[in-house]
Every structure is written in structure tokens, then in C-alpha cells.
Amino acid sequence: MIVACTAWQQQEAARVRLYQDGRLYAEVDLAAHRTLAIPGPLGTTTVEIDGGRARIAADPSPRQYCVRTGWLQRAGDSAVCLPNRTAIALVGQRPDYDSLGY
């Protein structure tokens, strides 16, 4: 017998929100195929959106933690580049949280 746990399921993501210095920079449909450049204090962060998922493809931050996060696919997933003050967050039909802060 297989029992599926449904208590903590993330919903499908519909949009990606891009933040710069704590402010909403852009909100893009995940169905789009785009590459966006977000200027920050250290340089440009490159965000790639493709096939219902998004990632930070390049960032000038020294440790590259946000780039290593890889592709984000589910509502609530996020990647934050602290030195460059840039973040992305995936949202669904209803947000799982009120805001994203760092």
C-alpha cells in the first residue's frame, strides 16, 4: 500500500517576481522565454525564464550561491543574491507568503 503525503504540497508557479534592492523590479509570466538583465551595485544579474521555470544564470557576486540554486519550478521557490541585492521568487495563483525580504 502506497500512502501519499498531501499536507505540504507546493502549487504550480505561474509568474516570477524579480526584486532589486528590496523593491519589485519586474513580474513576468513563466510561460515566456526571456532573458532579463537586472542592474545591481556590483553589476548585472542575468535571469533566464524558460519552459515554466526560472533561474539566475549569472551574477557578479563572489560566492555564486544564487546561481548554484539552479532552476526554480514551484511556487514559493526563490534565489537571493545578497551582495548584489537581487532576488527572484516564483508565485502561483495565490501567494504562499506575504513578502520576500533580505
Secondary structure, 3 states (H helix, E strand, C coil): CCCCCCCCCCCECCEEEEEECCEEEEEEECCCCEEEEEECCCCEEEEEEECCEEEEEECCCCCCHHHHCCCECECCCEEEECCCCEEEEEECCCCCCCCCCC
